[in-house]
Amino acid sequence: MQVGIVPSDLAASLHFYRDVLGFEYLGPVTVIEGRILHRFAVDGGILKLLELPTTAAPPARNPPPGAFQSATGIRWITLHVADLDSYTGRCRDQVWQVATTEIRPGVRFAIVEDPDGNAVELVESR
């Protein structure tokens, strides 16, 4: 599966997904009309951040950050991780608020918002 995000601040989003969450950065690929996809290997799929040309009009903002159930549409992505504590620890080290919850024995999750308020659910199953 591939998921694409159009960030309002590319540098902040690259930092979040690469440095805070530690996802493997696969590099940029130039696509149609000067747009660039910054790709990450995540959970057997690809997460893409779309960099628009500087001449492009800024995209409209989605619903504001907050409770992901407060708006319709795609509001979160779920990613399976092997060591949830390492992800949440890096988030806390970088001043991202995150809490871990066990939903049943052996299954824990945490939700953290990226710089644009997209909810990223990290799930660990043992």
Backbone as a chain_set.jsonl record, in Angstrom:
{"seq": "MQVGIVPSDLAASLHFYRDVLGFEYLGPVTVIEGRILHRFAVDGGILKLLELPTTAAPPARNPPPGAFQSATGIRWITLHVADLDSYTGRCRDQVWQVATTEIRPGVRFAIVEDPDGNAVELVESR", "coords": {"N": [[0.835, -1.163, 0.0], [0.401, 2.29, -0.621], [0.67, 5.546, 0.695], [-0.084, 8.926, 0.326], [0.893, 12.186, 1.264], [0.304, 15.644, 1.402], [2.246, 17.94, 2.581], [2.163, 20.922, 4.627], [4.457, 22.09, 5.478], [7.243, 21.079, 4.287], [9.886, 20.544, 5.225], [9.507, 20.218, 8.003], [7.84, 17.976, 8.023], [9.468, 16.041, 6.751], [11.473, 15.873, 8.704], [9.918, 14.875, 10.868], [8.94, 12.298, 9.955], [11.31, 11.02, 9.117], [13.376, 11.571, 11.064], [12.208, 11.716, 13.66], [10.2, 9.612, 13.818], [11.78, 7.759, 12.549], [11.594, 6.388, 10.119], [12.617, 4.619, 7.187], [14.193, 6.493, 4.818], [13.749, 6.676, 1.44], [14.424, 8.381, -0.498], [14.126, 11.086, -2.959], [11.87, 11.346, -5.758], [11.401, 12.678, -8.866], [8.425, 13.687, -10.291], [5.609, 14.276, -12.413], [5.461, 17.524, -13.862], [7.427, 18.905, -12.269], [6.922, 18.207, -9.662], [7.86, 16.627, -6.622], [8.284, 13.5, -5.104], [8.881, 12.486, -1.904], [9.983, 9.631, -0.509], [9.263, 7.017, 1.839], [10.036, 3.908, 3.335], [7.706, 1.974, 4.89], [6.218, -0.252, 7.046], [5.97, -2.35, 5.135], [5.014, -0.969, 2.979], [4.781, 2.164, 1.181], [5.279, 5.46, 2.192], [4.509, 8.637, 1.105], [5.615, 11.942, 0.667], [4.53, 14.826, -0.813], [6.199, 17.204, -2.61], [5.592, 20.327, -3.751], [6.087, 22.42, -6.674], [7.761, 25.583, -6.278], [6.389, 27.547, -7.557], [3.769, 26.809, -7.52], [0.382, 27.239, -6.419], [-0.419, 27.509, -2.95], [-1.697, 24.599, -1.319], [-5.104, 23.974, -0.231], [-5.969, 23.858, 3.217], [-6.574, 20.972, 5.171], [-9.128, 19.813, 7.515], [-8.611, 21.335, 10.732], [-5.885, 20.452, 12.992], [-6.478, 18.052, 15.582], [-8.926, 16.158, 17.368], [-9.192, 13.151, 15.692], [-11.603, 12.085, 14.923], [-13.222, 14.185, 14.411], [-13.789, 15.057, 11.875], [-14.723, 14.205, 8.503], [-13.492, 11.845, 6.035], [-10.164, 10.711, 5.162], [-8.48, 10.294, 8.054], [-6.516, 9.181, 9.665], [-3.562, 7.125, 9.663], [-2.547, 3.746, 9.956], [0.182, 2.035, 11.177], [2.226, -0.78, 11.455], [4.55, -1.695, 13.868], [7.65, -2.996, 15.179], [8.807, -2.436, 17.675], [7.309, -0.634, 19.752], [7.916, 1.019, 21.927], [10.39, 2.191, 21.257], [9.679, 3.923, 19.192], [7.788, 5.633, 20.448], [9.429, 6.658, 22.425], [11.331, 8.156, 20.931], [9.571, 10.053, 19.919], [8.756, 11.395, 22.272], [11.243, 12.375, 23.09], [11.607, 14.33, 21.201], [9.704, 16.149, 21.833], [7.1, 15.536, 21.117], [3.785, 14.815, 21.897], [2.625, 11.808, 23.157], [0.892, 8.827, 23.919], [0.83, 5.51, 25.151], [-1.263, 2.697, 24.707], [-2.683, -0.328, 25.827], [-4.654, -2.483, 24.067], [-5.549, -5.055, 24.096], [-4.282, -8.124, 25.489], [-0.94, -8.258, 24.524], [-1.201, -6.528, 22.378], [-0.487, -3.334, 21.611], [-0.868, 0.22, 21.195], [-0.134, 3.498, 19.887], [-0.895, 6.902, 19.263], [0.175, 9.562, 17.338], [0.44, 12.929, 16.267], [1.367, 14.23, 13.102], [3.296, 17.051, 11.761], [1.256, 18.399, 10.359], [-1.045, 17.705, 11.61], [-2.06, 15.229, 10.964], [-3.122, 12.093, 12.029], [-1.099, 9.521, 13.187], [-1.12, 6.245, 13.716], [0.515, 3.932, 15.606], [1.128, 0.555, 15.837], [1.82, -2.247, 17.822], [2.169, -5.686, 17.847], [2.444, -8.553, 19.753]], "CA": [[0.0, 0.0, 0.0], [1.104, 3.561, -0.606], [-0.105, 6.664, 1.216], [0.513, 10.199, -0.034], [0.553, 13.338, 2.105], [0.763, 16.947, 0.907], [2.517, 18.688, 3.811], [2.226, 22.388, 4.545], [5.856, 22.428, 5.749], [7.958, 19.872, 3.889], [11.031, 20.294, 6.104], [8.999, 19.702, 9.281], [7.336, 16.619, 7.799], [10.634, 15.183, 6.537], [12.068, 15.678, 10.03], [9.044, 14.02, 11.669], [8.896, 10.909, 9.486], [12.663, 10.466, 9.006], [14.203, 11.703, 12.267], [11.464, 11.42, 14.885], [9.717, 8.233, 13.755], [12.88, 6.911, 12.115], [11.271, 5.59, 8.941], [13.689, 4.572, 6.195], [14.006, 7.441, 3.724], [14.158, 6.081, 0.169], [14.871, 9.442, -1.385], [13.14, 11.792, -3.773], [11.63, 10.982, -7.153], [10.709, 13.752, -9.573], [7.276, 13.215, -11.063], [5.028, 15.204, -13.371], [5.461, 18.984, -13.705], [8.308, 19.397, -11.218], [6.566, 17.746, -8.324], [8.813, 15.645, -6.109], [7.798, 12.617, -4.051], [9.871, 12.026, -0.934], [9.424, 8.333, -0.177], [9.709, 6.296, 3.025], [9.601, 2.521, 3.48], [6.984, 1.871, 6.16], [5.254, -1.334, 7.244], [5.773, -3.078, 3.897], [4.472, -0.078, 1.964], [5.496, 3.411, 0.926], [4.674, 6.73, 2.598], [5.035, 9.651, 0.193], [5.374, 13.356, 0.923], [4.569, 15.512, -2.097], [6.775, 18.551, -2.641], [5.082, 21.068, -4.897], [7.003, 23.461, -7.162], [7.605, 26.855, -5.565], [5.445, 28.394, -8.313], [2.402, 26.304, -7.335], [-0.431, 27.867, -5.366], [-0.447, 26.65, -1.764], [-2.919, 23.8, -1.243], [-6.056, 24.276, 0.851], [-5.711, 23.091, 4.439], [-7.596, 20.04, 5.632], [-9.626, 20.23, 8.827], [-7.51, 21.647, 11.65], [-5.463, 19.361, 13.866], [-7.337, 17.801, 16.732], [-9.49, 14.815, 17.427], [-9.314, 12.662, 14.324], [-12.988, 11.755, 14.615], [-13.979, 15.434, 14.287], [-14.019, 15.391, 10.474], [-14.828, 13.047, 7.632], [-12.36, 11.632, 5.145], [-9.042, 9.971, 5.735], [-8.049, 11.062, 9.223], [-5.335, 8.602, 10.281], [-2.977, 5.939, 9.045], [-2.089, 2.77, 10.937], [1.432, 1.407, 10.786], [2.655, -1.808, 12.393], [5.961, -1.543, 14.239], [8.146, -4.096, 16.002], [9.18, -1.976, 19.016], [6.543, 0.593, 19.97], [8.585, 1.889, 22.898], [11.436, 2.987, 20.612], [9.005, 4.996, 18.456], [7.222, 6.614, 21.37], [10.549, 7.324, 23.088], [11.846, 9.199, 20.034], [8.573, 11.133, 19.873], [8.855, 12.165, 23.521], [12.525, 13.088, 23.067], [11.459, 15.459, 20.278], [8.616, 16.961, 22.386], [5.783, 15.169, 20.595], [2.982, 14.169, 22.927], [2.174, 10.486, 22.728], [0.592, 7.906, 25.009], [0.703, 4.124, 24.708], [-2.417, 2.017, 25.279], [-2.818, -1.747, 25.497], [-6.075, -2.714, 23.763], [-5.763, -6.428, 24.541], [-2.964, -8.67, 25.785], [-0.019, -8.39, 23.411], [-1.433, -5.532, 21.323], [-0.431, -1.964, 22.115], [-0.805, 1.226, 20.144], [0.038, 4.906, 20.243], [-1.242, 7.811, 18.171], [0.911, 10.821, 17.379], [0.108, 13.777, 15.12], [2.492, 14.79, 12.353], [3.245, 18.515, 11.812], [0.011, 18.912, 9.785], [-2.184, 17.224, 12.374], [-2.486, 13.893, 10.543], [-2.899, 11.123, 13.083], [-0.322, 8.339, 12.818], [-1.319, 5.214, 14.732], [1.581, 2.937, 15.597], [0.604, -0.64, 16.494], [2.76, -3.338, 18.086], [1.521, -6.953, 18.218], [3.451, -9.553, 20.181]], "C": [[0.888, 1.238, 0.0], [0.147, 4.647, -0.12], [0.634, 7.94, 0.848], [-0.005, 11.321, 0.839], [1.106, 14.583, 1.428], [0.997, 17.808, 2.146], [2.52, 20.195, 3.588], [3.659, 22.873, 4.768], [6.675, 21.173, 5.485], [9.101, 19.547, 4.845], [10.584, 19.698, 7.436], [8.502, 18.268, 9.124], [8.473, 15.636, 7.529], [11.306, 14.87, 7.874], [11.235, 14.692, 10.855], [9.144, 12.56, 11.229], [10.28, 10.262, 9.438], [13.372, 10.437, 10.356], [13.473, 11.356, 13.555], [10.975, 9.973, 14.859], [10.788, 7.262, 13.27], [12.567, 6.015, 10.932], [12.402, 5.693, 7.917], [13.36, 5.484, 5.02], [14.587, 6.84, 2.449], [14.616, 7.116, -0.839], [13.758, 10.045, -2.21], [13.041, 11.202, -5.183], [10.866, 12.137, -7.782], [9.612, 13.139, -10.424], [6.777, 14.348, -11.948], [5.119, 16.669, -12.93], [6.262, 19.488, -12.509], [7.926, 19.017, -9.81], [7.557, 16.657, -7.908], [8.142, 14.827, -5.018], [8.978, 12.203, -3.186], [9.276, 10.754, -0.335], [10.085, 7.701, 1.045], [9.197, 4.864, 2.959], [8.974, 2.382, 4.862], [6.051, 0.668, 6.114], [4.958, -2.095, 5.947], [5.201, -2.243, 2.763], [5.344, 1.154, 1.811], [4.656, 4.58, 1.43], [5.334, 7.798, 1.741], [4.65, 11.044, 0.683], [5.539, 14.077, -0.405], [5.102, 16.926, -1.926], [6.295, 19.232, -3.913], [6.113, 22.071, -5.385], [6.739, 24.774, -6.432], [6.639, 27.787, -6.275], [3.995, 27.959, -8.127], [1.69, 27.08, -6.235], [-0.448, 26.944, -4.153], [-1.765, 25.875, -1.71], [-3.809, 24.249, -0.089], [-5.752, 23.364, 2.039], [-6.885, 22.18, 4.747], [-8.166, 20.545, 6.948], [-8.466, 20.444, 9.791], [-7.12, 20.435, 12.486], [-6.401, 19.233, 15.053], [-7.845, 16.385, 16.687], [-9.776, 14.299, 16.025], [-10.731, 12.279, 13.956], [-13.852, 13.007, 14.406], [-14.269, 15.828, 12.848], [-14.12, 14.106, 9.667], [-13.592, 12.933, 6.745], [-11.269, 10.83, 5.829], [-8.46, 10.817, 6.855], [-6.855, 10.448, 9.942], [-4.825, 7.438, 9.443], [-2.478, 5.046, 10.171], [-0.864, 2.068, 10.384], [1.841, 0.414, 11.864], [4.158, -1.683, 12.615], [6.365, -2.681, 15.178], [8.393, -3.676, 17.452], [8.528, -0.62, 19.276], [7.263, 1.556, 20.906], [9.689, 2.734, 22.255], [10.816, 4.154, 19.837], [8.471, 6.063, 19.4], [8.319, 7.347, 22.135], [11.134, 8.425, 22.231], [10.866, 10.36, 19.936], [8.68, 12.005, 21.113], [10.154, 12.971, 23.568], [12.45, 14.347, 22.207], [10.253, 16.332, 20.644], [7.276, 16.713, 21.682], [5.048, 14.461, 21.712], [2.449, 12.85, 22.377], [1.948, 9.628, 23.962], [0.395, 6.519, 24.422], [-0.464, 3.477, 25.442], [-2.393, 0.548, 24.878], [-4.297, -2.024, 25.272], [-6.502, -4.143, 24.064], [-4.375, -7.01, 24.78], [-2.128, -8.85, 24.518], [-0.205, -7.398, 22.278], [-1.488, -4.148, 21.96], [-0.395, -1.009, 20.944], [-0.572, 2.596, 20.746], [-0.353, 5.72, 19.024], [-0.488, 9.109, 18.393], [0.515, 11.616, 16.14], [1.374, 14.265, 14.445], [2.366, 16.31, 12.354], [1.973, 19.138, 11.22], [-1.224, 18.431, 10.525], [-2.739, 15.896, 11.904], [-2.16, 12.919, 11.646], [-2.184, 9.899, 12.526], [-0.44, 7.352, 13.974], [-0.23, 4.169, 14.547], [1.118, 1.748, 16.427], [1.709, -1.678, 16.621], [1.962, -4.557, 18.521], [2.602, -7.946, 18.587], [2.836, -10.915, 20.214]], "O": [[1.988, 1.229, 0.553], [-1.031, 4.662, -0.479], [1.847, 8.031, 1.036], [-1.201, 11.398, 1.123], [2.236, 14.583, 0.938], [0.045, 18.351, 2.705], [2.839, 20.676, 2.501], [4.031, 23.948, 4.297], [6.791, 20.306, 6.351], [9.267, 18.392, 5.236], [11.217, 18.771, 7.942], [8.723, 17.437, 10.005], [8.444, 14.511, 8.027], [11.665, 13.722, 8.137], [11.785, 13.777, 11.469], [9.405, 11.683, 12.052], [10.403, 9.065, 9.697], [13.91, 9.403, 10.754], [14.064, 10.759, 14.454], [11.288, 9.193, 15.758], [10.71, 6.066, 13.551], [13.212, 4.981, 10.758], [13.057, 6.728, 7.802], [12.373, 5.274, 4.315], [15.777, 6.532, 2.387], [15.132, 6.775, -1.903], [12.613, 9.594, -2.176], [13.999, 10.642, -5.715], [9.807, 12.53, -7.291], [9.844, 12.195, -11.18], [7.517, 15.301, -12.19], [4.88, 16.997, -11.767], [5.821, 20.402, -11.811], [8.558, 19.469, -8.855], [8.027, 15.874, -8.734], [7.509, 15.378, -4.117], [9.954, 11.639, -3.679], [8.205, 10.786, 0.271], [11.291, 7.828, 1.259], [8.052, 4.63, 2.571], [9.621, 2.638, 5.878], [5.19, 0.581, 5.239], [3.807, -2.448, 5.693], [4.93, -2.773, 1.686], [6.493, 1.182, 2.253], [3.466, 4.675, 1.129], [6.56, 7.867, 1.655], [3.505, 11.288, 1.063], [6.578, 13.951, -1.054], [4.534, 17.738, -1.195], [6.564, 18.763, -5.019], [6.938, 22.533, -4.596], [5.612, 25.039, -6.015], [6.12, 28.722, -5.664], [3.083, 28.676, -8.539], [2.301, 27.517, -5.26], [-0.488, 25.723, -4.308], [-2.823, 26.422, -2.019], [-3.34, 24.824, 0.894], [-5.323, 22.224, 1.861], [-8.045, 22.569, 4.603], [-7.742, 21.587, 7.449], [-7.435, 19.784, 9.665], [-7.912, 19.511, 12.669], [-7.037, 20.202, 15.467], [-7.257, 15.518, 16.04], [-10.51, 14.926, 15.26], [-11.037, 12.158, 12.77], [-15.067, 12.903, 14.244], [-14.932, 16.839, 12.616], [-13.657, 13.051, 10.099], [-12.751, 13.831, 6.719], [-11.445, 10.336, 6.943], [-7.999, 11.934, 6.62], [-6.229, 11.124, 10.758], [-5.548, 6.856, 8.634], [-2.039, 5.533, 11.213], [-0.874, 1.569, 9.259], [1.805, 0.733, 13.052], [4.933, -1.579, 11.664], [5.529, -3.251, 15.879], [8.206, -4.481, 18.364], [9.14, 0.422, 19.041], [7.224, 2.77, 20.703], [9.904, 3.875, 22.663], [11.37, 5.253, 19.827], [8.678, 7.256, 19.179], [8.166, 8.524, 22.461], [11.41, 9.516, 22.73], [11.277, 11.519, 19.877], [8.692, 13.231, 21.008], [10.166, 14.112, 24.029], [13.159, 15.32, 22.466], [9.83, 17.165, 19.843], [6.416, 17.594, 21.66], [5.614, 13.608, 22.396], [1.897, 12.792, 21.278], [2.71, 9.691, 24.927], [-0.145, 6.37, 23.325], [-0.639, 3.677, 26.644], [-2.114, 0.218, 23.725], [-5.11, -1.825, 26.175], [-7.687, -4.41, 24.266], [-3.386, -6.443, 24.316], [-2.551, -9.508, 23.567], [0.556, -7.42, 21.311], [-2.393, -3.829, 22.732], [0.041, -1.358, 19.847], [-0.779, 2.824, 21.938], [-0.166, 5.284, 17.888], [-0.507, 9.681, 19.483], [0.282, 11.037, 15.08], [2.332, 14.664, 15.106], [1.396, 16.825, 12.91], [1.643, 20.28, 11.54], [-2.344, 18.721, 10.104], [-3.786, 15.466, 12.387], [-1.039, 12.911, 12.153], [-2.606, 9.317, 11.526], [0.073, 7.591, 15.068], [-0.076, 3.597, 13.468], [0.756, 1.909, 17.592], [2.436, -1.955, 15.668], [1.167, -4.477, 19.458], [3.554, -8.158, 17.836], [3.512, -11.889, 20.546]]}, "num_chains": 1, "name": "protein.A"}
